[in-house]
């Protein structure tokens, strides 16, 4: 069963599977988490792919970490890639098809709030969540602290992305939450 959710300020529609409400959400950014940039990137770190005519250096290990984390979380794409994540990443990285994605309003008049927060609020509602992103601002931390549901923010370095360190932190948090 899936439900269409519209944000309170009309930010758009998202689809969510209701199958695993007992798991927290893992909101996954792509650029700086899976698609690496900056620093010295080598063949052991990943490989280049052309995605819609743009070069992306995709991490050699991020997909395996996400597959492991799917035991503890419901994975959701939380990226400006939106539906393009499901179009490109499953066949390039061996990730499952059909992961939900958030849709973002790109309204420059929104002020200083992080551009993803309204869509995240509408999608997650009261569910616990972890969010992995390379661009978490002070507004994100203030938002997370104010949420009633347990919330973990995990910032990545864009040249390293999702590594074993972040994956272990996320897994430990989800398991502690499940045991609580």
MODELLER restraints for C-alpha pairs under 7 A, 6 or more apart:
rsr = mdl.restraints
at = mdl.atoms
rsr.add(forms.Gaussian(group=physical.xy_distance, feature=features.Distance(at['CA:1:A'], at['CA:17:A']), mean=6.14, stdev=0.5))
rsr.add(forms.Gaussian(group=physical.xy_distance, feature=features.Distance(at['CA:1:A'], at['CA:18:A']), mean=6.34, stdev=0.5))
rsr.add(forms.Gaussian(group=physical.xy_distance, feature=features.Distance(at['CA:2:A'], at['CA:15:A']), mean=6.19, stdev=0.5))
rsr.add(forms.Gaussian(group=physical.xy_distance, feature=features.Distance(at['CA:2:A'], at['CA:16:A']), mean=5.46, stdev=0.5))
rsr.add(forms.Gaussian(group=physical.xy_distance, feature=features.Distance(at['CA:2:A'], at['CA:17:A']), mean=4.89, stdev=0.5))
rsr.add(forms.Gaussian(group=physical.xy_distance, feature=features.Distance(at['CA:2:A'], at['CA:18:A']), mean=6.40, stdev=0.5))
rsr.add(forms.Gaussian(group=physical.xy_distance, feature=features.Distance(at['CA:3:A'], at['CA:15:A']), mean=5.70, stdev=0.5))
rsr.add(forms.Gaussian(group=physical.xy_distance, feature=features.Distance(at['CA:3:A'], at['CA:16:A']), mean=5.94, stdev=0.5))
rsr.add(forms.Gaussian(group=physical.xy_distance, feature=features.Distance(at['CA:4:A'], at['CA:13:A']), mean=6.01, stdev=0.5))
rsr.add(forms.Gaussian(group=physical.xy_distance, feature=features.Distance(at['CA:4:A'], at['CA:14:A']), mean=5.70, stdev=0.5))
rsr.add(forms.Gaussian(group=physical.xy_distance, feature=features.Distance(at['CA:4:A'], at['CA:15:A']), mean=5.09, stdev=0.5))
rsr.add(forms.Gaussian(group=physical.xy_distance, feature=features.Distance(at['CA:5:A'], at['CA:13:A']), mean=5.32, stdev=0.5))
rsr.add(forms.Gaussian(group=physical.xy_distance, feature=features.Distance(at['CA:5:A'], at['CA:14:A']), mean=5.47, stdev=0.5))
rsr.add(forms.Gaussian(group=physical.xy_distance, feature=features.Distance(at['CA:5:A'], at['CA:15:A']), mean=6.63, stdev=0.5))
rsr.add(forms.Gaussian(group=physical.xy_distance, feature=features.Distance(at['CA:5:A'], at['CA:122:A']), mean=6.93, stdev=0.5))
rsr.add(forms.Gaussian(group=physical.xy_distance, feature=features.Distance(at['CA:5:A'], at['CA:123:A']), mean=6.66, stdev=0.5))
rsr.add(forms.Gaussian(group=physical.xy_distance, feature=features.Distance(at['CA:6:A'], at['CA:12:A']), mean=5.50, stdev=0.5))
rsr.add(forms.Gaussian(group=physical.xy_distance, feature=features.Distance(at['CA:6:A'], at['CA:13:A']), mean=4.81, stdev=0.5))
rsr.add(forms.Gaussian(group=physical.xy_distance, feature=features.Distance(at['CA:6:A'], at['CA:122:A']), mean=6.74, stdev=0.5))
rsr.add(forms.Gaussian(group=physical.xy_distance, feature=features.Distance(at['CA:7:A'], at['CA:118:A']), mean=6.97, stdev=0.5))
rsr.add(forms.Gaussian(group=physical.xy_distance, feature=features.Distance(at['CA:7:A'], at['CA:119:A']), mean=6.38, stdev=0.5))
rsr.add(forms.Gaussian(group=physical.xy_distance, feature=features.Distance(at['CA:7:A'], at['CA:122:A']), mean=4.77, stdev=0.5))
rsr.add(forms.Gaussian(group=physical.xy_distance, feature=features.Distance(at['CA:11:A'], at['CA:104:A']), mean=6.15, stdev=0.5))
rsr.add(forms.Gaussian(group=physical.xy_distance, feature=features.Distance(at['CA:11:A'], at['CA:105:A']), mean=5.02, stdev=0.5))
rsr.add(forms.Gaussian(group=physical.xy_distance, feature=features.Distance(at['CA:11:A'], at['CA:119:A']), mean=6.36, stdev=0.5))
rsr.add(forms.Gaussian(group=physical.xy_distance, feature=features.Distance(at['CA:12:A'], at['CA:103:A']), mean=5.88, stdev=0.5))
rsr.add(forms.Gaussian(group=physical.xy_distance, feature=features.Distance(at['CA:12:A'], at['CA:104:A']), mean=6.70, stdev=0.5))
rsr.add(forms.Gaussian(group=physical.xy_distance, feature=features.Distance(at['CA:12:A'], at['CA:105:A']), mean=6.86, stdev=0.5))
rsr.add(forms.Gaussian(group=physical.xy_distance, feature=features.Distance(at['CA:13:A'], at['CA:103:A']), mean=6.36, stdev=0.5))
rsr.add(forms.Gaussian(group=physical.xy_distance, feature=features.Distance(at['CA:14:A'], at['CA:101:A']), mean=6.65, stdev=0.5))
rsr.add(forms.Gaussian(group=physical.xy_distance, feature=features.Distance(at['CA:14:A'], at['CA:102:A']), mean=5.51, stdev=0.5))
rsr.add(forms.Gaussian(group=physical.xy_distance, feature=features.Distance(at['CA:14:A'], at['CA:103:A']), mean=6.19, stdev=0.5))
rsr.add(forms.Gaussian(group=physical.xy_distance, feature=features.Distance(at['CA:14:A'], at['CA:123:A']), mean=6.86, stdev=0.5))
rsr.add(forms.Gaussian(group=physical.xy_distance, feature=features.Distance(at['CA:15:A'], at['CA:100:A']), mean=5.99, stdev=0.5))
rsr.add(forms.Gaussian(group=physical.xy_distance, feature=features.Distance(at['CA:16:A'], at['CA:100:A']), mean=6.09, stdev=0.5))
rsr.add(forms.Gaussian(group=physical.xy_distance, feature=features.Distance(at['CA:20:A'], at['CA:74:A']), mean=6.96, stdev=0.5))
rsr.add(forms.Gaussian(group=physical.xy_distance, feature=features.Distance(at['CA:23:A'], at['CA:72:A']), mean=6.25, stdev=0.5))
rsr.add(forms.Gaussian(group=physical.xy_distance, feature=features.Distance(at['CA:23:A'], at['CA:73:A']), mean=5.20, stdev=0.5))
rsr.add(forms.Gaussian(group=physical.xy_distance, feature=features.Distance(at['CA:23:A'], at['CA:74:A']), mean=6.20, stdev=0.5))
rsr.add(forms.Gaussian(group=physical.xy_distance, feature=features.Distance(at['CA:24:A'], at['CA:73:A']), mean=5.22, stdev=0.5))
rsr.add(forms.Gaussian(group=physical.xy_distance, feature=features.Distance(at['CA:24:A'], at['CA:74:A']), mean=6.30, stdev=0.5))
rsr.add(forms.Gaussian(group=physical.xy_distance, feature=features.Distance(at['CA:24:A'], at['CA:127:A']), mean=6.40, stdev=0.5))
rsr.add(forms.Gaussian(group=physical.xy_distance, feature=features.Distance(at['CA:24:A'], at['CA:128:A']), mean=4.88, stdev=0.5))
rsr.add(forms.Gaussian(group=physical.xy_distance, feature=features.Distance(at['CA:24:A'], at['CA:129:A']), mean=5.05, stdev=0.5))
rsr.add(forms.Gaussian(group=physical.xy_distance, feature=features.Distance(at['CA:24:A'], at['CA:174:A']), mean=6.98, stdev=0.5))
rsr.add(forms.Gaussian(group=physical.xy_distance, feature=features.Distance(at['CA:25:A'], at['CA:73:A']), mean=5.39, stdev=0.5))
rsr.add(forms.Gaussian(group=physical.xy_distance, feature=features.Distance(at['CA:25:A'], at['CA:74:A']), mean=4.78, stdev=0.5))
rsr.add(forms.Gaussian(group=physical.xy_distance, feature=features.Distance(at['CA:25:A'], at['CA:75:A']), mean=6.05, stdev=0.5))
rsr.add(forms.Gaussian(group=physical.xy_distance, feature=features.Distance(at['CA:25:A'], at['CA:76:A']), mean=6.96, stdev=0.5))
rsr.add(forms.Gaussian(group=physical.xy_distance, feature=features.Distance(at['CA:25:A'], at['CA:128:A']), mean=6.42, stdev=0.5))
rsr.add(forms.Gaussian(group=physical.xy_distance, feature=features.Distance(at['CA:25:A'], at['CA:129:A']), mean=4.49, stdev=0.5))
rsr.add(forms.Gaussian(group=physical.xy_distance, feature=features.Distance(at['CA:25:A'], at['CA:130:A']), mean=6.21, stdev=0.5))
rsr.add(forms.Gaussian(group=physical.xy_distance, feature=features.Distance(at['CA:26:A'], at['CA:73:A']), mean=5.70, stdev=0.5))
rsr.add(forms.Gaussian(group=physical.xy_distance, feature=features.Distance(at['CA:26:A'], at['CA:74:A']), mean=5.91, stdev=0.5))
rsr.add(forms.Gaussian(group=physical.xy_distance, feature=features.Distance(at['CA:26:A'], at['CA:75:A']), mean=4.89, stdev=0.5))
rsr.add(forms.Gaussian(group=physical.xy_distance, feature=features.Distance(at['CA:26:A'], at['CA:76:A']), mean=6.03, stdev=0.5))
rsr.add(forms.Gaussian(group=physical.xy_distance, feature=features.Distance(at['CA:26:A'], at['CA:129:A']), mean=5.80, stdev=0.5))
rsr.add(forms.Gaussian(group=physical.xy_distance, feature=features.Distance(at['CA:26:A'], at['CA:130:A']), mean=4.91, stdev=0.5))
rsr.add(forms.Gaussian(group=physical.xy_distance, feature=features.Distance(at['CA:26:A'], at['CA:131:A']), mean=5.74, stdev=0.5))
rsr.add(forms.Gaussian(group=physical.xy_distance, feature=features.Distance(at['CA:27:A'], at['CA:75:A']), mean=6.27, stdev=0.5))
rsr.add(forms.Gaussian(group=physical.xy_distance, feature=features.Distance(at['CA:27:A'], at['CA:76:A']), mean=4.94, stdev=0.5))
rsr.add(forms.Gaussian(group=physical.xy_distance, feature=features.Distance(at['CA:27:A'], at['CA:77:A']), mean=5.86, stdev=0.5))
rsr.add(forms.Gaussian(group=physical.xy_distance, feature=features.Distance(at['CA:27:A'], at['CA:78:A']), mean=5.30, stdev=0.5))
rsr.add(forms.Gaussian(group=physical.xy_distance, feature=features.Distance(at['CA:27:A'], at['CA:130:A']), mean=6.19, stdev=0.5))
rsr.add(forms.Gaussian(group=physical.xy_distance, feature=features.Distance(at['CA:27:A'], at['CA:131:A']), mean=4.56, stdev=0.5))
rsr.add(forms.Gaussian(group=physical.xy_distance, feature=features.Distance(at['CA:27:A'], at['CA:132:A']), mean=6.27, stdev=0.5))
rsr.add(forms.Gaussian(group=physical.xy_distance, feature=features.Distance(at['CA:28:A'], at['CA:76:A']), mean=6.05, stdev=0.5))
rsr.add(forms.Gaussian(group=physical.xy_distance, feature=features.Distance(at['CA:28:A'], at['CA:77:A']), mean=4.96, stdev=0.5))
rsr.add(forms.Gaussian(group=physical.xy_distance, feature=features.Distance(at['CA:28:A'], at['CA:78:A']), mean=5.05, stdev=0.5))
rsr.add(forms.Gaussian(group=physical.xy_distance, feature=features.Distance(at['CA:28:A'], at['CA:131:A']), mean=6.20, stdev=0.5))
rsr.add(forms.Gaussian(group=physical.xy_distance, feature=features.Distance(at['CA:28:A'], at['CA:132:A']), mean=5.38, stdev=0.5))
rsr.add(forms.Gaussian(group=physical.xy_distance, feature=features.Distance(at['CA:28:A'], at['CA:133:A']), mean=6.74, stdev=0.5))
rsr.add(forms.Gaussian(group=physical.xy_distance, feature=features.Distance(at['CA:29:A'], at['CA:77:A']), mean=6.25, stdev=0.5))
rsr.add(forms.Gaussian(group=physical.xy_distance, feature=features.Distance(at['CA:29:A'], at['CA:78:A']), mean=4.88, stdev=0.5))
rsr.add(forms.Gaussian(group=physical.xy_distance, feature=features.Distance(at['CA:29:A'], at['CA:79:A']), mean=4.71, stdev=0.5))
rsr.add(forms.Gaussian(group=physical.xy_distance, feature=features.Distance(at['CA:29:A'], at['CA:132:A']), mean=6.21, stdev=0.5))
rsr.add(forms.Gaussian(group=physical.xy_distance, feature=features.Distance(at['CA:29:A'], at['CA:133:A']), mean=5.14, stdev=0.5))
rsr.add(forms.Gaussian(group=physical.xy_distance, feature=features.Distance(at['CA:30:A'], at['CA:79:A']), mean=5.91, stdev=0.5))
rsr.add(forms.Gaussian(group=physical.xy_distance, feature=features.Distance(at['CA:32:A'], at['CA:133:A']), mean=6.99, stdev=0.5))
rsr.add(forms.Gaussian(group=physical.xy_distance, feature=features.Distance(at['CA:32:A'], at['CA:134:A']), mean=5.32, stdev=0.5))
rsr.add(forms.Gaussian(group=physical.xy_distance, feature=features.Distance(at['CA:32:A'], at['CA:156:A']), mean=6.81, stdev=0.5))
rsr.add(forms.Gaussian(group=physical.xy_distance, feature=features.Distance(at['CA:32:A'], at['CA:157:A']), mean=6.63, stdev=0.5))
rsr.add(forms.Gaussian(group=physical.xy_distance, feature=features.Distance(at['CA:32:A'], at['CA:158:A']), mean=3.76, stdev=0.5))
rsr.add(forms.Gaussian(group=physical.xy_distance, feature=features.Distance(at['CA:32:A'], at['CA:159:A']), mean=6.71, stdev=0.5))
rsr.add(forms.Gaussian(group=physical.xy_distance, feature=features.Distance(at['CA:32:A'], at['CA:161:A']), mean=5.32, stdev=0.5))
rsr.add(forms.Gaussian(group=physical.xy_distance, feature=features.Distance(at['CA:33:A'], at['CA:133:A']), mean=6.27, stdev=0.5))
rsr.add(forms.Gaussian(group=physical.xy_distance, feature=features.Distance(at['CA:33:A'], at['CA:134:A']), mean=6.51, stdev=0.5))
rsr.add(forms.Gaussian(group=physical.xy_distance, feature=features.Distance(at['CA:33:A'], at['CA:156:A']), mean=6.34, stdev=0.5))
rsr.add(forms.Gaussian(group=physical.xy_distance, feature=features.Distance(at['CA:33:A'], at['CA:158:A']), mean=6.34, stdev=0.5))
rsr.add(forms.Gaussian(group=physical.xy_distance, feature=features.Distance(at['CA:33:A'], at['CA:161:A']), mean=3.87, stdev=0.5))
rsr.add(forms.Gaussian(group=physical.xy_distance, feature=features.Distance(at['CA:33:A'], at['CA:162:A']), mean=5.15, stdev=0.5))
rsr.add(forms.Gaussian(group=physical.xy_distance, feature=features.Distance(at['CA:34:A'], at['CA:58:A']), mean=5.71, stdev=0.5))
rsr.add(forms.Gaussian(group=physical.xy_distance, feature=features.Distance(at['CA:34:A'], at['CA:59:A']), mean=5.39, stdev=0.5))
rsr.add(forms.Gaussian(group=physical.xy_distance, feature=features.Distance(at['CA:34:A'], at['CA:62:A']), mean=5.77, stdev=0.5))
rsr.add(forms.Gaussian(group=physical.xy_distance, feature=features.Distance(at['CA:34:A'], at['CA:161:A']), mean=5.78, stdev=0.5))
rsr.add(forms.Gaussian(group=physical.xy_distance, feature=features.Distance(at['CA:34:A'], at['CA:162:A']), mean=6.58, stdev=0.5))
rsr.add(forms.Gaussian(group=physical.xy_distance, feature=features.Distance(at['CA:35:A'], at['CA:56:A']), mean=5.83, stdev=0.5))
rsr.add(forms.Gaussian(group=physical.xy_distance, feature=features.Distance(at['CA:35:A'], at['CA:57:A']), mean=5.32, stdev=0.5))
rsr.add(forms.Gaussian(group=physical.xy_distance, feature=features.Distance(at['CA:35:A'], at['CA:58:A']), mean=4.50, stdev=0.5))
rsr.add(forms.Gaussian(group=physical.xy_distance, feature=features.Distance(at['CA:35:A'], at['CA:59:A']), mean=6.16, stdev=0.5))
rsr.add(forms.Gaussian(group=physical.xy_distance, feature=features.Distance(at['CA:36:A'], at['CA:57:A']), mean=5.42, stdev=0.5))
rsr.add(forms.Gaussian(group=physical.xy_distance, feature=features.Distance(at['CA:36:A'], at['CA:58:A']), mean=6.06, stdev=0.5))
rsr.add(forms.Gaussian(group=physical.xy_distance, feature=features.Distance(at['CA:36:A'], at['CA:59:A']), mean=6.37, stdev=0.5))
rsr.add(forms.Gaussian(group=physical.xy_distance, feature=features.Distance(at['CA:36:A'], at['CA:158:A']), mean=5.44, stdev=0.5))
rsr.add(forms.Gaussian(group=physical.xy_distance, feature=features.Distance(at['CA:36:A'], at['CA:159:A']), mean=5.06, stdev=0.5))
rsr.add(forms.Gaussian(group=physical.xy_distance, feature=features.Distance(at['CA:36:A'], at['CA:160:A']), mean=6.45, stdev=0.5))
rsr.add(forms.Gaussian(group=physical.xy_distance, feature=features.Distance(at['CA:36:A'], at['CA:161:A']), mean=6.12, stdev=0.5))
rsr.add(forms.Gaussian(group=physical.xy_distance, feature=features.Distance(at['CA:37:A'], at['CA:57:A']), mean=6.94, stdev=0.5))
rsr.add(forms.Gaussian(group=physical.xy_distance, feature=features.Distance(at['CA:37:A'], at['CA:158:A']), mean=5.58, stdev=0.5))
rsr.add(forms.Gaussian(group=physical.xy_distance, feature=features.Distance(at['CA:37:A'], at['CA:159:A']), mean=4.92, stdev=0.5))
rsr.add(forms.Gaussian(group=physical.xy_distance, feature=features.Distance(at['CA:38:A'], at['CA:158:A']), mean=6.63, stdev=0.5))
rsr.add(forms.Gaussian(group=physical.xy_distance, feature=features.Distance(at['CA:38:A'], at['CA:159:A']), mean=5.10, stdev=0.5))
rsr.add(forms.Gaussian(group=physical.xy_distance, feature=features.Distance(at['CA:39:A'], at['CA:159:A']), mean=5.43, stdev=0.5))
rsr.add(forms.Gaussian(group=physical.xy_distance, feature=features.Distance(at['CA:45:A'], at['CA:59:A']), mean=5.86, stdev=0.5))
rsr.add(forms.Gaussian(group=physical.xy_distance, feature=features.Distance(at['CA:45:A'], at['CA:60:A']), mean=5.44, stdev=0.5))
rsr.add(forms.Gaussian(group=physical.xy_distance, feature=features.Distance(at['CA:46:A'], at['CA:57:A']), mean=6.36, stdev=0.5))
rsr.add(forms.Gaussian(group=physical.xy_distance, feature=features.Distance(at['CA:46:A'], at['CA:58:A']), mean=5.37, stdev=0.5))
rsr.add(forms.Gaussian(group=physical.xy_distance, feature=features.Distance(at['CA:46:A'], at['CA:59:A']), mean=4.41, stdev=0.5))
rsr.add(forms.Gaussian(group=physical.xy_distance, feature=features.Distance(at['CA:46:A'], at['CA:60:A']), mean=4.11, stdev=0.5))
rsr.add(forms.Gaussian(group=physical.xy_distance, feature=features.Distance(at['CA:47:A'], at['CA:57:A']), mean=5.27, stdev=0.5))
rsr.add(forms.Gaussian(group=physical.xy_distance, feature=features.Distance(at['CA:47:A'], at['CA:58:A']), mean=5.51, stdev=0.5))
rsr.add(forms.Gaussian(group=physical.xy_distance, feature=features.Distance(at['CA:47:A'], at['CA:59:A']), mean=6.94, stdev=0.5))
rsr.add(forms.Gaussian(group=physical.xy_distance, feature=features.Distance(at['CA:48:A'], at['CA:55:A']), mean=6.39, stdev=0.5))
rsr.add(forms.Gaussian(group=physical.xy_distance, feature=features.Distance(at['CA:48:A'], at['CA:56:A']), mean=5.44, stdev=0.5))
rsr.add(forms.Gaussian(group=physical.xy_distance, feature=features.Distance(at['CA:48:A'], at['CA:57:A']), mean=4.28, stdev=0.5))
rsr.add(forms.Gaussian(group=physical.xy_distance, feature=features.Distance(at['CA:48:A'], at['CA:58:A']), mean=6.24, stdev=0.5))
rsr.add(forms.Gaussian(group=physical.xy_distance, feature=features.Distance(at['CA:49:A'], at['CA:55:A']), mean=5.66, stdev=0.5))
rsr.add(forms.Gaussian(group=physical.xy_distance, feature=features.Distance(at['CA:49:A'], at['CA:56:A']), mean=5.32, stdev=0.5))
rsr.add(forms.Gaussian(group=physical.xy_distance, feature=features.Distance(at['CA:49:A'], at['CA:57:A']), mean=6.35, stdev=0.5))
rsr.add(forms.Gaussian(group=physical.xy_distance, feature=features.Distance(at['CA:50:A'], at['CA:56:A']), mean=6.22, stdev=0.5))
rsr.add(forms.Gaussian(group=physical.xy_distance, feature=features.Distance(at['CA:62:A'], at['CA:162:A']), mean=5.30, stdev=0.5))
rsr.add(forms.Gaussian(group=physical.xy_distance, feature=features.Distance(at['CA:62:A'], at['CA:163:A']), mean=6.55, stdev=0.5))
rsr.add(forms.Gaussian(group=physical.xy_distance, feature=features.Distance(at['CA:63:A'], at['CA:93:A']), mean=6.01, stdev=0.5))
rsr.add(forms.Gaussian(group=physical.xy_distance, feature=features.Distance(at['CA:63:A'], at['CA:95:A']), mean=6.44, stdev=0.5))
rsr.add(forms.Gaussian(group=physical.xy_distance, feature=features.Distance(at['CA:65:A'], at['CA:167:A']), mean=6.10, stdev=0.5))
rsr.add(forms.Gaussian(group=physical.xy_distance, feature=features.Distance(at['CA:69:A'], at['CA:171:A']), mean=6.37, stdev=0.5))
rsr.add(forms.Gaussian(group=physical.xy_distance, feature=features.Distance(at['CA:72:A'], at['CA:171:A']), mean=6.67, stdev=0.5))
rsr.add(forms.Gaussian(group=physical.xy_distance, feature=features.Distance(at['CA:72:A'], at['CA:174:A']), mean=6.06, stdev=0.5))
rsr.add(forms.Gaussian(group=physical.xy_distance, feature=features.Distance(at['CA:75:A'], at['CA:99:A']), mean=6.64, stdev=0.5))
rsr.add(forms.Gaussian(group=physical.xy_distance, feature=features.Distance(at['CA:76:A'], at['CA:99:A']), mean=5.97, stdev=0.5))
rsr.add(forms.Gaussian(group=physical.xy_distance, feature=features.Distance(at['CA:76:A'], at['CA:100:A']), mean=5.17, stdev=0.5))
rsr.add(forms.Gaussian(group=physical.xy_distance, feature=features.Distance(at['CA:76:A'], at['CA:101:A']), mean=5.49, stdev=0.5))
rsr.add(forms.Gaussian(group=physical.xy_distance, feature=features.Distance(at['CA:77:A'], at['CA:99:A']), mean=6.99, stdev=0.5))
rsr.add(forms.Gaussian(group=physical.xy_distance, feature=features.Distance(at['CA:77:A'], at['CA:100:A']), mean=6.24, stdev=0.5))
rsr.add(forms.Gaussian(group=physical.xy_distance, feature=features.Distance(at['CA:77:A'], at['CA:101:A']), mean=4.41, stdev=0.5))
rsr.add(forms.Gaussian(group=physical.xy_distance, feature=features.Distance(at['CA:77:A'], at['CA:102:A']), mean=6.37, stdev=0.5))
rsr.add(forms.Gaussian(group=physical.xy_distance, feature=features.Distance(at['CA:78:A'], at['CA:101:A']), mean=6.10, stdev=0.5))
rsr.add(forms.Gaussian(group=physical.xy_distance, feature=features.Distance(at['CA:78:A'], at['CA:102:A']), mean=5.58, stdev=0.5))
rsr.add(forms.Gaussian(group=physical.xy_distance, feature=features.Distance(at['CA:82:A'], at['CA:101:A']), mean=5.62, stdev=0.5))
rsr.add(forms.Gaussian(group=physical.xy_distance, feature=features.Distance(at['CA:82:A'], at['CA:102:A']), mean=6.09, stdev=0.5))
rsr.add(forms.Gaussian(group=physical.xy_distance, feature=features.Distance(at['CA:82:A'], at['CA:103:A']), mean=5.96, stdev=0.5))
rsr.add(forms.Gaussian(group=physical.xy_distance, feature=features.Distance(at['CA:83:A'], at['CA:101:A']), mean=6.30, stdev=0.5))
rsr.add(forms.Gaussian(group=physical.xy_distance, feature=features.Distance(at['CA:86:A'], at['CA:97:A']), mean=6.08, stdev=0.5))
rsr.add(forms.Gaussian(group=physical.xy_distance, feature=features.Distance(at['CA:86:A'], at['CA:98:A']), mean=6.35, stdev=0.5))
rsr.add(forms.Gaussian(group=physical.xy_distance, feature=features.Distance(at['CA:86:A'], at['CA:99:A']), mean=6.74, stdev=0.5))
rsr.add(forms.Gaussian(group=physical.xy_distance, feature=features.Distance(at['CA:89:A'], at['CA:95:A']), mean=6.66, stdev=0.5))
rsr.add(forms.Gaussian(group=physical.xy_distance, feature=features.Distance(at['CA:90:A'], at['CA:96:A']), mean=5.59, stdev=0.5))
rsr.add(forms.Gaussian(group=physical.xy_distance, feature=features.Distance(at['CA:90:A'], at['CA:97:A']), mean=5.61, stdev=0.5))
rsr.add(forms.Gaussian(group=physical.xy_distance, feature=features.Distance(at['CA:102:A'], at['CA:119:A']), mean=6.49, stdev=0.5))
rsr.add(forms.Gaussian(group=physical.xy_distance, feature=features.Distance(at['CA:103:A'], at['CA:119:A']), mean=6.68, stdev=0.5))
rsr.add(forms.Gaussian(group=physical.xy_distance, feature=features.Distance(at['CA:104:A'], at['CA:116:A']), mean=6.44, stdev=0.5))
rsr.add(forms.Gaussian(group=physical.xy_distance, feature=features.Distance(at['CA:104:A'], at['CA:119:A']), mean=6.05, stdev=0.5))
rsr.add(forms.Gaussian(group=physical.xy_distance, feature=features.Distance(at['CA:113:A'], at['CA:139:A']), mean=5.72, stdev=0.5))
rsr.add(forms.Gaussian(group=physical.xy_distance, feature=features.Distance(at['CA:114:A'], at['CA:137:A']), mean=6.96, stdev=0.5))
rsr.add(forms.Gaussian(group=physical.xy_distance, feature=features.Distance(at['CA:114:A'], at['CA:139:A']), mean=6.13, stdev=0.5))
rsr.add(forms.Gaussian(group=physical.xy_distance, feature=features.Distance(at['CA:114:A'], at['CA:140:A']), mean=6.50, stdev=0.5))
rsr.add(forms.Gaussian(group=physical.xy_distance, feature=features.Distance(at['CA:126:A'], at['CA:149:A']), mean=5.71, stdev=0.5))
rsr.add(forms.Gaussian(group=physical.xy_distance, feature=features.Distance(at['CA:127:A'], at['CA:149:A']), mean=6.03, stdev=0.5))
rsr.add(forms.Gaussian(group=physical.xy_distance, feature=features.Distance(at['CA:128:A'], at['CA:149:A']), mean=5.01, stdev=0.5))
rsr.add(forms.Gaussian(group=physical.xy_distance, feature=features.Distance(at['CA:128:A'], at['CA:150:A']), mean=4.78, stdev=0.5))
rsr.add(forms.Gaussian(group=physical.xy_distance, feature=features.Distance(at['CA:128:A'], at['CA:151:A']), mean=5.76, stdev=0.5))
rsr.add(forms.Gaussian(group=physical.xy_distance, feature=features.Distance(at['CA:129:A'], at['CA:150:A']), mean=6.55, stdev=0.5))
rsr.add(forms.Gaussian(group=physical.xy_distance, feature=features.Distance(at['CA:129:A'], at['CA:151:A']), mean=5.02, stdev=0.5))
rsr.add(forms.Gaussian(group=physical.xy_distance, feature=features.Distance(at['CA:129:A'], at['CA:152:A']), mean=6.46, stdev=0.5))
rsr.add(forms.Gaussian(group=physical.xy_distance, feature=features.Distance(at['CA:130:A'], at['CA:151:A']), mean=5.57, stdev=0.5))
rsr.add(forms.Gaussian(group=physical.xy_distance, feature=features.Distance(at['CA:130:A'], at['CA:152:A']), mean=4.46, stdev=0.5))
rsr.add(forms.Gaussian(group=physical.xy_distance, feature=features.Distance(at['CA:130:A'], at['CA:153:A']), mean=5.72, stdev=0.5))
rsr.add(forms.Gaussian(group=physical.xy_distance, feature=features.Distance(at['CA:131:A'], at['CA:152:A']), mean=6.36, stdev=0.5))
rsr.add(forms.Gaussian(group=physical.xy_distance, feature=features.Distance(at['CA:131:A'], at['CA:153:A']), mean=5.02, stdev=0.5))
rsr.add(forms.Gaussian(group=physical.xy_distance, feature=features.Distance(at['CA:131:A'], at['CA:154:A']), mean=6.08, stdev=0.5))
rsr.add(forms.Gaussian(group=physical.xy_distance, feature=features.Distance(at['CA:132:A'], at['CA:153:A']), mean=6.15, stdev=0.5))
rsr.add(forms.Gaussian(group=physical.xy_distance, feature=features.Distance(at['CA:132:A'], at['CA:154:A']), mean=4.70, stdev=0.5))
rsr.add(forms.Gaussian(group=physical.xy_distance, feature=features.Distance(at['CA:132:A'], at['CA:155:A']), mean=5.84, stdev=0.5))
rsr.add(forms.Gaussian(group=physical.xy_distance, feature=features.Distance(at['CA:133:A'], at['CA:154:A']), mean=6.52, stdev=0.5))
rsr.add(forms.Gaussian(group=physical.xy_distance, feature=features.Distance(at['CA:133:A'], at['CA:155:A']), mean=5.25, stdev=0.5))
rsr.add(forms.Gaussian(group=physical.xy_distance, feature=features.Distance(at['CA:133:A'], at['CA:156:A']), mean=6.01, stdev=0.5))
rsr.add(forms.Gaussian(group=physical.xy_distance, feature=features.Distance(at['CA:134:A'], at['CA:155:A']), mean=5.10, stdev=0.5))
rsr.add(forms.Gaussian(group=physical.xy_distance, feature=features.Distance(at['CA:134:A'], at['CA:156:A']), mean=4.66, stdev=0.5))
rsr.add(forms.Gaussian(group=physical.xy_distance, feature=features.Distance(at['CA:134:A'], at['CA:157:A']), mean=6.02, stdev=0.5))
rsr.add(forms.Gaussian(group=physical.xy_distance, feature=features.Distance(at['CA:134:A'], at['CA:158:A']), mean=5.99, stdev=0.5))
rsr.add(forms.Gaussian(group=physical.xy_distance, feature=features.Distance(at['CA:136:A'], at['CA:155:A']), mean=6.45, stdev=0.5))
rsr.add(forms.Gaussian(group=physical.xy_distance, feature=features.Distance(at['CA:144:A'], at['CA:151:A']), mean=5.82, stdev=0.5))
rsr.add(forms.Gaussian(group=physical.xy_distance, feature=features.Distance(at['CA:156:A'], at['CA:162:A']), mean=6.45, stdev=0.5))
